[in-house]
Amino acid sequence: MGRAFEYRRAAKEKRWDKMSKMFPKLGKAITMAAKEGGSDPLMNSKLRTAIQNAKAENMPKDNIDAAIKRANQKDIASFLEVNYEGKGPHGVLVYVECATDNPTRTVANVKSYFNKAGGGVVPNGSMEFMFTRKSVFELAISETFDKENLELELIDAGCEEIEENEGALTVYGDYTAFGSLAKALEDLKIEVLKSSLKRFPTSPVEFSEEQLIDIEKMLDKIEDDDDIQQVFTNIA
């Protein structure tokens, strides 16, 4: 009984720790979207997407509403979207996407994470051809869902591939097709659980378990930073 209790408590603490780090990032994305395109999700597709992703992570409605309201505050800082590229332990390539109100702070932090791990930041654009940017949509589907029919419906909207895995369906398209795919799925009344722009390595690399331990230590520090929105690597 004691071990079971400790296991449940540890699992709960880990879950809350993850949410405490995730919610500020999701809230920042919502605030940025509302500030850029207005606070009405019906008129702002970027805000709809940010809210959708927040709900998928079980972010409370009060937190979502507060993030939208922050965009209307006169003293709210203007966030900038900035990217950094770097090489970490064992030559792993890392692409970091940030949203920050203080680029000087952010770049100093990012550089320190790489430097302390024995790597370093490289000039922006160095990895432009080492990653492919894709639109990604995770869908809620039923047992009667027709994958082949969906592919036909979405091909004109920019769908490149639909992947099915353990009852889940993921739609992939070029990053320029994000808006058209989002609208097509909306018109088809298909529930989207999550949607985002992701970067996939053009030449994934296999690392040993020992190497991955070093790499994960650095990635954990990067991902814990509130200014970091997404992190991509060339790990296979």
Order of alpha helices (4+ residues) and beta strands (2+ residues): alpha-alpha-alpha-beta-beta-alpha-beta-beta-alpha-beta-beta-alpha-beta-alpha-beta
